[in-house]
């Protein structure tokens, strides 16, 4: 890639921070009437948005210049693929949920309870006979029992958690309910783009598999870290991953605004407007989806 463009990040960072905070507050305080009876939907969206917000702030601290901190190392940028993978998981989840919020939300909480119960079963099998584990196991059992009611599962459904639905990964989401013999509809086409050019790469880096390990940790080999050109490479790496962070959290806030119409559309468009000329990946995602989505 070319050298990063000079950028005063406050121009993007401050309005984006304001947008993320406002979106989280709107979700929590102004949940729409039409979804009032969808159990756990508001909480699900608030958790995704606020987790993304905290991830964004973490990225800014790890790879920022302000405030100065001698403990902050240029090498910290190798951790950003893991954080961006989490952001992308939230974006995929929101895209998938918003296609059919009542039914997809029910699916999510069914999968949540399944994993809770299977975890409890594992702990009971391993530590159930140890006195020091009894209080914690009782608490997890109570949580599991509460979750069963929250997920609206019958006793028959709960009798074998392994047979319940799991929450799909990104690849399964983009193909769900769509025949492989027909063209993907626009939203699924965008999800395919995210999967092919972001999710696969970030997953490889997060899991340190093959080429992902080399891309993420190759900088840390002593003979490479000490090479004269590595500082410039780390700077470009940091710029690319921070730009990806901006693109992902801005996309997440934009999807929520486009669906719920909280009155933050102009705020979102302003951030896109200042970010597009400076960050290539932001420009690409804006062109592929958000230029049209935010006009509606």
Secondary structure, DSSP 8 states (H G I E B T S, - for coil): --------THHHHHHHHHHHHHHHHHHHH---GGGTTSTTHHHHHHHHHHHHHHHHHHHHHHH--SS--TT--GGGGGGHHHHHHHHHHHHHHHHHHHHSHHHHHHHHHHHHHHHHHHHHHHHHHHHTT-GGGHHHHHHHHHHHHHHHHHTT--HHHHT-GGGS-----HHHHHHTT--TTS---HHHHHHHHHIIIIIHHHHHHHHT-THHHHHHHGGGSHHHHTSTTHHHHHHHHHHHHHHHHHHHHHHHHHHHHHHH--S-HHHHHHHHHHHHTT-HHHHHHIIIIIHHHTT-
